[in-house]
Amino acid sequence: MTAALTQRVSHLVTTVGGLRARREAVGLQLSTARKTMLDLETRKAHLIKCTAVLDKLTQEVARKGVGRVEQVVTQGLQVVFGPNVSCILEKKEGARGTTYAIKLKVVTAQGEVIGDPMDSFGGGPVNITAFLFRVLMIHRFKLARLLVLDESMNNVSREYLPAVSSLLKTLVEDHGYNILAITHQPELARSANVCYRVGGQIGEPTLHRLTVGEE
């Protein structure tokens, strides 16, 4: 009788231990779910803000003139890639009103190619187009002339990087911009006024200010 009771108590203790473990696991899942929900709410708020900015930009484009925006972006693209590249803003009427799709046009020996930058062209033109629209938004909305670039030109081919450097220098020297750039591209690093190499370990970074000639 005692052995049977002991066995039942042992089984009960094991069952209770399993239930506690399951409760802890469920609690951990709930905590993770709450965190995910908070992250989603934060992202939703950011998306709402981005949508508002894009809507305002669309209104600004319509008010200021599509042609002027196309002209500015085209000039920037041609500084980097040459005279055969241009930007086109394609007008679309939808449920939310008038919107504009960004297209790139490239003139080749076989004729003109027009398409979505993300689908029809390499990453380099996409990088430059996105960068130019950032500059345009800063100018339009009179924001602080500060650009923080985290590998923003990583898809631009090496042969075009000197032209990118010239474009960045023009923004700094002629238009009063401050640019903080993170890059693994020596061609861009060499053109900076001040350049640091970041090293060390995670949590313990080190900075070394580079002198002329250092990589």
Secondary structure, 3 states (H helix, E strand, C coil): CHHHHHHHHHHHHHHHHHHHHHHHHHHHHHHHHHHHHHHHHHHHHHHHHHHHHHHHHHHHHHHHCHHHHHHHHHHHHHHHHCCCEEEEEEEEEECCEEEEEEEEEEEECCEEEEECHHHHCCHHHHHHHHHHHHHHHHHHCCCCCEEEEECCCCCCCHHHHHHHHHHHHHHHHHHCCEEEEECCCHHHHCCCCCCEEEEEECCEEEEEECCCCCC
